[in-house]
Amino acid sequence: MEQEQSQDEDIEALKHQVDELTRANLLLKDQLARQEQFVAMIAHELRSPLTPIINYAQIVARPNQRREAIERGTNIIISQAWRLSRLVSDLLDSSRLTSGQFSLSCAPCDAVVMVKEVVEQLRPVAPYHHFAVELPDTPMVGNWDCGRVQQALGNLLDNAIKYSDEETTITVRAWQTPGKAHISVHNQGTSIPLADLDQLFRPYGRLEGSRSRLQKGSGLGLYIAKSIVKAHGGEIRLEQSKEENQGTTFSFDLPLS
């Protein structure tokens, strides 16, 4: 009797081990699939700015090019290089956030100048979009890591370009309230449903509706933007419109003190 009971216990233990190994195997397969998907997304993201960089560099290098063609080609090369730089920074920062090594290097930074610079970097990337920039007449200076704030704003603008149609307007605003600087980016694309809000700022997460777009992102842009703003003691949010199909507005604030 005792021997039979011992055998039953051994069988149950083996079944438990098999179940554990099966779950571990499924988890490993899922992780490998996610890794392959992520590598494919990153390859696409890297190719996206590299293709116009190569194409326009070849155009600029041709002999007897008109001055206008050289200027346009140079502007596109520079703007796409900035996009590539932001993507690399996002990947590095994602790793730093995971390992707890993310840090800021803060110094006086004028948000008005910074916004102008980022918008001008991206104009050549979206020649058929219209950009409206609403800025105060006086400087808005805070003690921030200007490069990282540019990275966060650039990610929001990249998103606005990707998920709105050509010939629509992207509006960038900056304003000041006591103790805070505010920046917002609005596009005239499809509004984001309330049910999808939880997915917005997760790493590598993309909304179902956005996956039909030809330009698919790595899913890091909003996550990195939120991490940068939060590290400064600020907050980033999706502004909810009272009416449907009024576009999408992301805004963030940063402390001025």
N, C-alpha and C positions, 0 to 999 in steps of 0.2 A: 504493500500500500504506500509506504513511504517512498519507495523507488518510483512508482507511478506518479506520485505527486511531484517528485523532484524532476521527472522527465517533462511533466506539464509546465513546470516553472521554467525549465530550460527552453522549451518551445516558445513560451510567451516572451521570454527575454530575447530570443532570436527574432521573433516577429517584430518586437519593439525596435531592435537594431536595424532590421530591414526597412521599417517605416521611417526611421531617422535618416538612413542612407538615401532612401527614395526622396525625402523632402530636401535633403542637402543637394542631391543631384539636380532636382528641379530648380532649386535656387541658383545653383551654379549655371545651369543652362540659361536662366533668365538674365543673370548678370552678364554672361557672354553675349547674349542677344542685344542687351542694352549697350554694351561696349561697342559692338559692331555698328549699331545704329548711331551712336555718338561719333565714332570715327568717320562714318559716312557723312554726317551733318557737318563736322568740322572741315572735312575735305571740300564739301560744297561751299562752305563759308569762305575758305581760303581761296578757292578758285574764283569766287565771285569778284573780288577786287583785283586779283592777279590778271585775269583775262583782259580787262580794259587797260591796265598798266602796260602790259606787253604790247597790245594793239596800238595804243597811242604813242608809246615809245618808238615803235617802228615807223609810225606816220611822221613823228617829229624828226626822226633821223633821216628821212628821205631828203635828197637835195632839192633846192629851189622851192621849198615850202613857203607859202604866204605867211606873213607875220601873224594874222588872225588865227590860222590853223595851228601854228606853233604855240600861241598863247592858250588857246582852248585845250590843246593836247597836254600842255604842261599843267594847267589847272586841274584837269581830270586825273592825271598821274598823281599829283600831290594829294588831292582829296581822297582818292582810292587808297593811297598809301596810309593816310590817316585812319581810314576805316580798318585797314589791315592791322595797324598798330593797336587800335582799340580791341580788336578781336584777340590778338596775342595777349594784351593786358588782361582781358577778361579771363582767358584760360589760366594765366599765371595767378591771377587773384583768386580764382576758384580753388586752385590748389593751396594757396596761402590761407584762405578761409578755412579749408578743411583741416589744415595742420596748425591753425592758430597763430600764423605768422603774418597776418594782414596788419599793416600799419599805415599811418599817415605822416606826411611831412608838411606841416602847416606853416603858412606865412601870409602876410597881407595879400589879398586877392580881390580885384574889382570884378564883381559879377557882371556889370554892364559890358566891360571889355571882353570878358570871357564868353558871354553869350554871342556877341558879334563875331568873334573868332570862330566859334564852332559852327555857326550858321554859314559863314563864308566858306569854311572847309567843305561843307556838304552841298552847297548850291550846285557845283558841277556834277555831282552824283545824281541829282534829280532835276535835270534841265527843264522838264515839263511840269514840275510842281511849282506853285507860287509860294513864296515865303513872306509872311507878314511878321515884322519884329516890332514889338511895343516895349520900349525901354524908358526908364526915367532919364531926365536930363543931367542928373548929378550922379557921381560915383556911388556904388553900393559895395563897400569894402568890408570884408570879414577875414578872420584868421582861419583860412581853409587850405587844404591841399588842392591847389588850383588845377593841377594835372588830372587828379582823380575826379574832381567836380566836372571838368570838361569831358572826361570819360563817361560819367553818368549821364550828362546832358546829351552827348553824342549818341549814346545807346537809345535814349528816348526818341531822338530825332530819326535815327535809323529805323526804329520801329514805326514811327509815323509815316516815313517814306514807303516802307515795305507794305503797309496795310492800308494804304489809301490810293485811290486812282490818280492817274496823271490828269493835269489841268485842274486839280483841286488845290486848296490852300492849306498850308501848315502854318499855324500861328504860334509864335514864341513870345511869351510875356515875362517880364521881370518887374517886381514891385517890392516895396518895403513897408513893413509895419514895425511898431516899437520892438526892437530886439531881434527882429527876424528879417531875412531876405527870402523872397518867394520867386520861384521860376515855374512856368507851366508850358506844356507843349500840347497843342490841340491839332488833330487832323480831322478830315471830313469823311473818314472811312466808316465802316460798320461799327455800331456801338457794341461794347462787350457786355454780354448778359450777366446779370447779378450772380447767376449760378456758377459762373466760371471764375469768380473773383479769387477763390482759394488757390487756383492754379497759377495765378499771374506771376508771383514773385518766387516760385520754387525753381531750384536749379534744374536745367534741362527740360523744364516743363513748357509745353506749348498748348495753346487752346485748340480744340477740335476744329473750329471754324477757320483758323489760320493755316491749317495744314494743306488746304486746297490752293494756297498761294504758290506761285512759281518760285518765289524767293522764300526759302525756309530758313529760319534762324537756328542758331545752336541752342536756344533756350536759356542762354546765360545773361543776356542783356539786362533784363529787368531785375534779375537776382543780384547781379553785380551793382546795378544802380542803387537798389535798395540798401545793399551792404555798405556802399560808400556813404550814402546820405545818413544812414544810421550811425556809422562810425564817427560822423561829425556832430552827432547829437541832434540830427534833424529827423524829418519824417517824409515819406513819399506815399502818394495815394493816387488812386484812380478816382477822378471826380465824376459823380453820377449826374447825368443830365435828366431833367424833368421830362423831356420828350424823347421818344424813340428816334433812332437813326439821325441823331444830332452829332455823330462823330465820337471821338475818344479824346479825353483830356487827362494827361498825367501831370501832376504837380508835385513839387517838393519844396521844403523850406529848410533853411540853414540858420543857425544862431549867428548874430552879428557880433556878440561880445566875445 
